[in-house]
Amino acid sequence: MNKLVKKVRGASMVEYALLLVAVLLLAAVGYKNLGPKVGKAAENAGAQL
């Protein structure tokens, strides 16, 4: 019976790659949406100094 049960020891390299792709996609979407707003806010803050 022990031979039939496969032990899971943690995430495989494929799971880490999928997680990395998901994080990169979220970062890209966030940068695309928030990038101009953050840049404009930084310009305004710099102009007030």
C-alpha distance matrix in Angstrom:
0.0 3.8 5.4 5.3 6.8 10.3 12.4 15.9 18.6 21.7 24.1 24.4 27.8 28.1 27.7 30.4 32.6 32.4 33.3 36.2 37.5 37.4 39.3 41.8 42.5 43.1 45.4 47.3 47.9 49.0 51.3 52.8 53.5 54.5 56.0 59.5 59.7 58.8 61.2 64.0 63.4 63.6 66.8 68.3 67.4 68.9 72.1 72.5 72.5
3.8 0.0 3.8 5.4 5.4 8.1 9.5 13.2 15.4 18.8 21.4 21.8 25.2 25.9 25.5 27.8 30.3 30.4 31.0 33.8 35.4 35.4 37.1 39.6 40.5 41.1 43.2 45.2 46.0 46.9 49.2 50.8 51.6 52.5 53.8 57.4 57.6 56.5 58.9 61.8 61.1 61.1 64.4 66.0 64.9 66.3 69.5 70.0 69.8
5.4 3.8 0.0 3.8 5.6 7.3 9.6 13.2 15.5 18.8 20.9 20.6 23.7 24.3 24.5 26.9 29.0 29.3 30.3 32.9 34.3 34.7 36.5 38.7 39.7 40.6 42.6 44.4 45.3 46.5 48.6 50.1 51.1 52.1 53.3 56.9 57.3 56.3 58.5 61.5 61.0 61.0 64.1 65.9 64.9 66.2 69.4 70.1 69.9
5.3 5.4 3.8 0.0 3.8 6.3 9.5 12.7 15.7 18.5 20.3 20.1 23.3 23.3 23.3 26.1 28.0 27.9 29.1 31.9 33.0 33.1 35.2 37.5 38.1 39.0 41.3 42.9 43.6 44.9 47.2 48.5 49.3 50.6 52.0 55.4 55.8 55.0 57.3 60.1 59.8 59.9 63.0 64.7 63.9 65.3 68.4 69.1 69.1
6.8 5.4 5.6 3.8 0.0 3.8 6.3 9.5 12.6 15.3 17.5 17.8 21.3 21.4 20.9 23.6 25.9 25.6 26.4 29.3 30.7 30.6 32.5 35.0 35.7 36.3 38.6 40.5 41.1 42.2 44.5 46.0 46.7 47.8 49.2 52.7 53.0 52.1 54.5 57.3 56.7 56.9 60.1 61.6 60.8 62.2 65.4 65.9 65.9
10.3 8.1 7.3 6.3 3.8 0.0 3.8 6.5 9.6 12.2 14.1 14.1 17.6 17.9 17.5 20.1 22.3 22.3 23.2 25.9 27.4 27.5 29.4 31.7 32.6 33.4 35.5 37.3 38.1 39.3 41.4 43.0 43.9 44.9 46.2 49.7 50.1 49.1 51.4 54.3 53.8 53.9 57.0 58.7 57.8 59.2 62.3 63.0 63.0
12.4 9.5 9.6 9.5 6.3 3.8 0.0 3.8 6.3 9.4 12.0 12.7 16.3 17.2 16.4 18.5 21.2 21.4 21.8 24.4 26.3 26.4 27.8 30.3 31.5 32.0 33.9 36.0 37.0 37.8 39.9 41.7 42.5 43.3 44.5 48.1 48.4 47.2 49.5 52.5 51.8 51.7 55.0 56.6 55.6 56.9 60.1 60.7 60.5
15.9 13.2 13.2 12.7 9.5 6.5 3.8 0.0 3.8 5.9 8.4 9.6 13.3 14.2 13.0 15.0 17.9 18.0 18.1 20.8 22.8 22.7 24.0 26.6 27.8 28.3 30.1 32.3 33.3 34.0 36.1 38.0 38.8 39.5 40.8 44.4 44.6 43.4 45.7 48.7 48.0 48.0 51.2 52.9 51.8 53.2 56.4 57.0 56.8
18.6 15.4 15.5 15.7 12.6 9.6 6.3 3.8 0.0 3.8 7.2 8.7 12.2 14.0 12.7 13.8 17.0 17.8 17.4 19.7 22.1 22.3 23.1 25.6 27.3 27.7 29.1 31.5 32.8 33.2 35.1 37.2 38.2 38.6 39.6 43.3 43.6 42.1 44.3 47.4 46.6 46.3 49.6 51.3 50.1 51.3 54.6 55.2 54.8
21.7 18.8 18.8 18.5 15.3 12.2 9.4 5.9 3.8 0.0 3.8 6.5 9.8 11.5 9.6 10.4 13.8 14.4 13.7 16.1 18.6 18.7 19.3 22.0 23.7 23.9 25.3 27.8 29.0 29.5 31.3 33.5 34.4 34.8 35.8 39.5 39.8 38.3 40.6 43.6 42.9 42.6 45.9 47.6 46.4 47.7 51.0 51.6 51.2
24.1 21.4 20.9 20.3 17.5 14.1 12.0 8.4 7.2 3.8 0.0 3.8 6.7 8.0 5.9 6.8 10.1 10.7 10.3 12.6 15.0 15.3 16.2 18.6 20.2 20.8 22.2 24.4 25.8 26.4 28.2 30.2 31.4 31.9 32.9 36.5 37.0 35.6 37.8 40.8 40.4 40.1 43.3 45.1 44.2 45.3 48.5 49.3 49.1
24.4 21.8 20.6 20.1 17.8 14.1 12.7 9.6 8.7 6.5 3.8 0.0 3.8 5.4 5.3 6.5 8.8 10.1 10.9 12.6 14.5 15.6 16.9 18.6 20.3 21.5 22.8 24.6 26.2 27.3 28.8 30.6 32.1 32.9 33.5 37.1 38.0 36.7 38.5 41.7 41.5 41.2 44.1 46.2 45.4 46.4 49.5 50.6 50.4
27.8 25.2 23.7 23.3 21.3 17.6 16.3 13.3 12.2 9.8 6.7 3.8 0.0 3.8 5.5 5.1 6.2 8.7 9.9 10.5 12.4 14.3 15.4 16.4 18.4 20.1 21.0 22.4 24.5 25.7 26.7 28.5 30.4 31.2 31.4 35.1 36.2 34.9 36.4 39.7 39.8 39.2 42.0 44.3 43.6 44.3 47.5 48.8 48.5
28.1 25.9 24.3 23.3 21.4 17.9 17.2 14.2 14.0 11.5 8.0 5.4 3.8 0.0 3.8 5.4 5.0 6.2 8.6 9.8 10.6 12.4 14.3 15.3 16.5 18.5 19.9 21.0 22.7 24.3 25.6 26.9 28.7 30.0 30.4 33.9 35.1 34.2 35.8 38.9 39.2 38.9 41.6 43.9 43.5 44.3 47.3 48.7 48.7
27.7 25.5 24.5 23.3 20.9 17.5 16.4 13.0 12.7 9.6 5.9 5.3 5.5 3.8 0.0 3.8 5.4 5.1 6.2 8.6 9.9 10.6 12.4 14.2 15.4 16.6 18.4 20.0 21.3 22.6 24.3 25.8 27.2 28.2 29.1 32.6 33.4 32.5 34.4 37.4 37.4 37.3 40.2 42.2 41.7 42.8 45.8 46.9 47.0
30.4 27.8 26.9 26.1 23.6 20.1 18.5 15.0 13.8 10.4 6.8 6.5 5.1 5.4 3.8 0.0 3.8 5.5 5.1 6.1 8.7 9.9 10.6 12.2 14.2 15.4 16.4 18.3 20.1 21.0 22.3 24.3 25.8 26.5 27.0 30.7 31.6 30.3 32.0 35.2 35.1 34.8 37.7 39.8 39.1 40.0 43.1 44.3 44.2
32.6 30.3 29.0 28.0 25.9 22.3 21.2 17.9 17.0 13.8 10.1 8.8 6.2 5.0 5.4 3.8 0.0 3.8 5.4 5.0 6.2 8.6 9.9 10.5 12.3 14.3 15.3 16.4 18.4 19.9 20.9 22.4 24.4 25.4 25.7 29.2 30.4 29.4 30.8 34.1 34.4 34.0 36.7 39.0 38.6 39.3 42.3 43.8 43.8
32.4 30.4 29.3 27.9 25.6 22.3 21.4 18.0 17.8 14.4 10.7 10.1 8.7 6.2 5.1 5.5 3.8 0.0 3.8 5.4 5.1 6.2 8.7 9.9 10.6 12.4 14.2 15.3 16.6 18.3 19.9 21.1 22.7 24.0 24.8 28.2 29.2 28.6 30.3 33.3 33.6 33.6 36.3 38.4 38.2 39.2 42.1 43.4 43.7
33.3 31.0 30.3 29.1 26.4 23.2 21.8 18.1 17.4 13.7 10.3 10.9 9.9 8.6 6.2 5.1 5.4 3.8 0.0 3.8 5.5 5.1 6.2 8.6 9.9 10.7 12.3 14.3 15.5 16.5 18.3 20.0 21.3 22.1 23.1 26.6 27.3 26.4 28.4 31.3 31.3 31.3 34.2 36.1 35.6 36.8 39.8 40.9 41.1
36.2 33.8 32.9 31.9 29.3 25.9 24.4 20.8 19.7 16.1 12.6 12.6 10.5 9.8 8.6 6.1 5.0 5.4 3.8 0.0 3.8 5.4 5.2 6.1 8.6 9.9 10.5 12.2 14.3 15.3 16.3 18.2 20.0 20.7 21.0 24.6 25.7 24.5 26.1 29.3 29.5 29.1 31.9 34.1 33.7 34.5 37.5 38.9 38.9
37.5 35.4 34.3 33.0 30.7 27.4 26.3 22.8 22.1 18.6 15.0 14.5 12.4 10.6 9.9 8.7 6.2 5.1 5.5 3.8 0.0 3.8 5.5 5.1 6.1 8.6 9.8 10.4 12.3 14.1 15.2 16.4 18.3 19.7 20.0 23.4 24.8 24.1 25.6 28.6 29.1 29.1 31.6 33.8 33.8 34.7 37.4 39.0 39.3
37.4 35.4 34.7 33.1 30.6 27.5 26.4 22.7 22.3 18.7 15.3 15.6 14.3 12.4 10.6 9.9 8.6 6.2 5.1 5.4 3.8 0.0 3.8 5.5 5.2 6.2 8.6 9.9 10.7 12.3 14.2 15.4 16.6 18.0 19.0 22.4 23.2 22.8 24.7 27.5 27.8 28.1 30.8 32.6 32.6 33.9 36.6 37.8 38.4
39.3 37.1 36.5 35.2 32.5 29.4 27.8 24.0 23.1 19.3 16.2 16.9 15.4 14.3 12.4 10.6 9.9 8.7 6.2 5.2 5.5 3.8 0.0 3.8 5.5 5.1 6.1 8.6 10.0 10.5 12.1 14.2 15.4 16.0 16.8 20.4 21.1 20.1 22.1 25.1 25.1 25.2 28.0 29.9 29.6 30.8 33.7 34.8 35.2
41.8 39.6 38.7 37.5 35.0 31.7 30.3 26.6 25.6 22.0 18.6 18.6 16.4 15.3 14.2 12.2 10.5 9.9 8.6 6.1 5.1 5.5 3.8 0.0 3.8 5.4 5.0 6.1 8.6 9.8 10.4 12.1 14.2 15.0 15.2 18.7 20.0 19.1 20.5 23.6 24.1 24.0 26.5 28.8 28.7 29.6 32.3 33.9 34.3
42.5 40.5 39.7 38.1 35.7 32.6 31.5 27.8 27.3 23.7 20.2 20.3 18.4 16.5 15.4 14.2 12.3 10.6 9.9 8.6 6.1 5.2 5.5 3.8 0.0 3.8 5.4 5.1 6.2 8.5 9.8 10.6 12.3 14.0 14.7 17.8 19.1 19.0 20.5 23.2 24.0 24.4 26.7 28.7 29.1 30.2 32.7 34.2 35.0
43.1 41.1 40.6 39.0 36.3 33.4 32.0 28.3 27.7 23.9 20.8 21.5 20.1 18.5 16.6 15.4 14.3 12.4 10.7 9.9 8.6 6.2 5.1 5.4 3.8 0.0 3.8 5.5 5.2 6.1 8.5 9.9 10.6 11.8 13.2 16.5 17.1 16.8 19.0 21.5 21.8 22.4 25.0 26.7 26.9 28.4 30.8 32.1 32.9
45.4 43.2 42.6 41.3 38.6 35.5 33.9 30.1 29.1 25.3 22.2 22.8 21.0 19.9 18.4 16.4 15.3 14.2 12.3 10.5 9.8 8.6 6.1 5.0 5.4 3.8 0.0 3.8 5.5 5.1 6.0 8.5 9.9 10.2 10.7 14.3 15.2 14.3 16.2 19.1 19.4 19.6 22.2 24.2 24.2 25.3 28.0 29.4 30.0
47.3 45.2 44.4 42.9 40.5 37.3 36.0 32.3 31.5 27.8 24.4 24.6 22.4 21.0 20.0 18.3 16.4 15.3 14.3 12.2 10.4 9.9 8.6 6.1 5.1 5.5 3.8 0.0 3.8 5.4 5.1 6.1 8.6 9.9 9.8 13.0 14.7 14.5 15.6 18.4 19.5 19.7 21.8 24.0 24.6 25.5 27.9 29.6 30.5
47.9 46.0 45.3 43.6 41.1 38.1 37.0 33.3 32.8 29.0 25.8 26.2 24.5 22.7 21.3 20.1 18.4 16.6 15.5 14.3 12.3 10.7 10.0 8.6 6.2 5.2 5.5 3.8 0.0 3.8 5.5 5.1 6.1 8.4 9.6 12.3 13.5 14.0 15.7 17.9 18.9 19.9 21.9 23.6 24.4 25.8 27.9 29.4 30.7
49.0 46.9 46.5 44.9 42.2 39.3 37.8 34.0 33.2 29.5 26.4 27.3 25.7 24.3 22.6 21.0 19.9 18.3 16.5 15.3 14.1 12.3 10.5 9.8 8.5 6.1 5.1 5.4 3.8 0.0 3.8 5.4 5.2 5.7 7.5 10.7 11.0 11.0 13.3 15.5 15.9 16.9 19.4 20.8 21.3 23.0 25.2 26.4 27.6
51.3 49.2 48.6 47.2 44.5 41.4 39.9 36.1 35.1 31.3 28.2 28.8 26.7 25.6 24.3 22.3 20.9 19.9 18.3 16.3 15.2 14.2 12.1 10.4 9.8 8.5 6.0 5.1 5.5 3.8 0.0 3.8 5.5 5.3 4.9 8.4 9.8 9.4 10.7 13.5 14.4 14.8 16.9 19.0 19.6 20.7 22.9 24.6 25.6
52.8 50.8 50.1 48.5 46.0 43.0 41.7 38.0 37.2 33.5 30.2 30.6 28.5 26.9 25.8 24.3 22.4 21.1 20.0 18.2 16.4 15.4 14.2 12.1 10.6 9.9 8.5 6.1 5.1 5.4 3.8 0.0 3.8 5.8 5.6 7.7 9.7 10.7 11.5 13.6 15.3 16.2 17.7 19.6 20.9 22.0 23.7 25.6 27.1
53.5 51.6 51.1 49.3 46.7 43.9 42.5 38.8 38.2 34.4 31.4 32.1 30.4 28.7 27.2 25.8 24.4 22.7 21.3 20.0 18.3 16.6 15.4 14.2 12.3 10.6 9.9 8.6 6.1 5.2 5.5 3.8 0.0 3.8 5.9 7.3 7.9 9.6 11.4 12.6 13.9 15.6 17.2 18.5 19.8 21.5 23.0 24.5 26.3
54.5 52.5 52.1 50.6 47.8 44.9 43.3 39.5 38.6 34.8 31.9 32.9 31.2 30.0 28.2 26.5 25.4 24.0 22.1 20.7 19.7 18.0 16.0 15.0 14.0 11.8 10.2 9.9 8.4 5.7 5.3 5.8 3.8 0.0 3.8 5.8 5.3 6.1 8.5 10.1 10.6 12.2 14.3 15.5 16.4 18.2 20.0 21.3 22.9
56.0 53.8 53.3 52.0 49.2 46.2 44.5 40.8 39.6 35.8 32.9 33.5 31.4 30.4 29.1 27.0 25.7 24.8 23.1 21.0 20.0 19.0 16.8 15.2 14.7 13.2 10.7 9.8 9.6 7.5 4.9 5.6 5.9 3.8 0.0 3.8 5.5 5.3 6.1 8.6 10.0 10.6 12.3 14.3 15.4 16.4 18.4 20.2 21.5
59.5 57.4 56.9 55.4 52.7 49.7 48.1 44.4 43.3 39.5 36.5 37.1 35.1 33.9 32.6 30.7 29.2 28.2 26.6 24.6 23.4 22.4 20.4 18.7 17.8 16.5 14.3 13.0 12.3 10.7 8.4 7.7 7.3 5.8 3.8 0.0 3.8 5.5 5.0 6.1 8.6 9.8 10.5 12.3 14.2 15.2 16.4 18.5 20.2
59.7 57.6 57.3 55.8 53.0 50.1 48.4 44.6 43.6 39.8 37.0 38.0 36.2 35.1 33.4 31.6 30.4 29.2 27.3 25.7 24.8 23.2 21.1 20.0 19.1 17.1 15.2 14.7 13.5 11.0 9.8 9.7 7.9 5.3 5.5 3.8 0.0 3.8 5.4 5.2 6.2 8.6 9.9 10.6 12.3 14.2 15.4 16.7 18.8
58.8 56.5 56.3 55.0 52.1 49.1 47.2 43.4 42.1 38.3 35.6 36.7 34.9 34.2 32.5 30.3 29.4 28.6 26.4 24.5 24.1 22.8 20.1 19.1 19.0 16.8 14.3 14.5 14.0 11.0 9.4 10.7 9.6 6.1 5.3 5.5 3.8 0.0 3.8 5.5 5.1 6.1 8.6 9.9 10.5 12.2 14.2 15.4 16.8
61.2 58.9 58.5 57.3 54.5 51.4 49.5 45.7 44.3 40.6 37.8 38.5 36.4 35.8 34.4 32.0 30.8 30.3 28.4 26.1 25.6 24.7 22.1 20.5 20.5 19.0 16.2 15.6 15.7 13.3 10.7 11.5 11.4 8.5 6.1 5.0 5.4 3.8 0.0 3.8 5.4 5.1 6.2 8.7 9.9 10.5 12.3 14.4 15.7
64.0 61.8 61.5 60.1 57.3 54.3 52.5 48.7 47.4 43.6 40.8 41.7 39.7 38.9 37.4 35.2 34.1 33.3 31.3 29.3 28.6 27.5 25.1 23.6 23.2 21.5 19.1 18.4 17.9 15.5 13.5 13.6 12.6 10.1 8.6 6.1 5.2 5.5 3.8 0.0 3.8 5.4 5.1 6.2 8.6 9.8 10.5 12.5 14.6
63.4 61.1 61.0 59.8 56.7 53.8 51.8 48.0 46.6 42.9 40.4 41.5 39.8 39.2 37.4 35.1 34.4 33.6 31.3 29.5 29.1 27.8 25.1 24.1 24.0 21.8 19.4 19.5 18.9 15.9 14.4 15.3 13.9 10.6 10.0 8.6 6.2 5.1 5.4 3.8 0.0 3.8 5.4 5.1 6.1 8.6 9.9 10.7 12.7
63.6 61.1 61.0 59.9 56.9 53.9 51.7 48.0 46.3 42.6 40.1 41.2 39.2 38.9 37.3 34.8 34.0 33.6 31.3 29.1 29.1 28.1 25.2 24.0 24.4 22.4 19.6 19.7 19.9 16.9 14.8 16.2 15.6 12.2 10.6 9.8 8.6 6.1 5.1 5.4 3.8 0.0 3.8 5.4 5.1 6.1 8.5 10.0 10.9
66.8 64.4 64.1 63.0 60.1 57.0 55.0 51.2 49.6 45.9 43.3 44.1 42.0 41.6 40.2 37.7 36.7 36.3 34.2 31.9 31.6 30.8 28.0 26.5 26.7 25.0 22.2 21.8 21.9 19.4 16.9 17.7 17.2 14.3 12.3 10.5 9.9 8.6 6.2 5.1 5.4 3.8 0.0 3.8 5.5 5.1 6.1 8.7 10.1
68.3 66.0 65.9 64.7 61.6 58.7 56.6 52.9 51.3 47.6 45.1 46.2 44.3 43.9 42.2 39.8 39.0 38.4 36.1 34.1 33.8 32.6 29.9 28.8 28.7 26.7 24.2 24.0 23.6 20.8 19.0 19.6 18.5 15.5 14.3 12.3 10.6 9.9 8.7 6.2 5.1 5.4 3.8 0.0 3.8 5.4 5.1 6.3 8.9
67.4 64.9 64.9 63.9 60.8 57.8 55.6 51.8 50.1 46.4 44.2 45.4 43.6 43.5 41.7 39.1 38.6 38.2 35.6 33.7 33.8 32.6 29.6 28.7 29.1 26.9 24.2 24.6 24.4 21.3 19.6 20.9 19.8 16.4 15.4 14.2 12.3 10.5 9.9 8.6 6.1 5.1 5.5 3.8 0.0 3.8 5.4 5.2 6.6
68.9 66.3 66.2 65.3 62.2 59.2 56.9 53.2 51.3 47.7 45.3 46.4 44.3 44.3 42.8 40.0 39.3 39.2 36.8 34.5 34.7 33.9 30.8 29.6 30.2 28.4 25.3 25.5 25.8 23.0 20.7 22.0 21.5 18.2 16.4 15.2 14.2 12.2 10.5 9.8 8.6 6.1 5.1 5.4 3.8 0.0 3.8 5.4 5.4
72.1 69.5 69.4 68.4 65.4 62.3 60.1 56.4 54.6 51.0 48.5 49.5 47.5 47.3 45.8 43.1 42.3 42.1 39.8 37.5 37.4 36.6 33.7 32.3 32.7 30.8 28.0 27.9 27.9 25.2 22.9 23.7 23.0 20.0 18.4 16.4 15.4 14.2 12.3 10.5 9.9 8.5 6.1 5.1 5.4 3.8 0.0 3.8 5.5
72.5 70.0 70.1 69.1 65.9 63.0 60.7 57.0 55.2 51.6 49.3 50.6 48.8 48.7 46.9 44.3 43.8 43.4 40.9 38.9 39.0 37.8 34.8 33.9 34.2 32.1 29.4 29.6 29.4 26.4 24.6 25.6 24.5 21.3 20.2 18.5 16.7 15.4 14.4 12.5 10.7 10.0 8.7 6.3 5.2 5.4 3.8 0.0 3.8
72.5 69.8 69.9 69.1 65.9 63.0 60.5 56.8 54.8 51.2 49.1 50.4 48.5 48.7 47.0 44.2 43.8 43.7 41.1 38.9 39.3 38.4 35.2 34.3 35.0 32.9 30.0 30.5 30.7 27.6 25.6 27.1 26.3 22.9 21.5 20.2 18.8 16.8 15.7 14.6 12.7 10.9 10.1 8.9 6.6 5.4 5.5 3.8 0.0
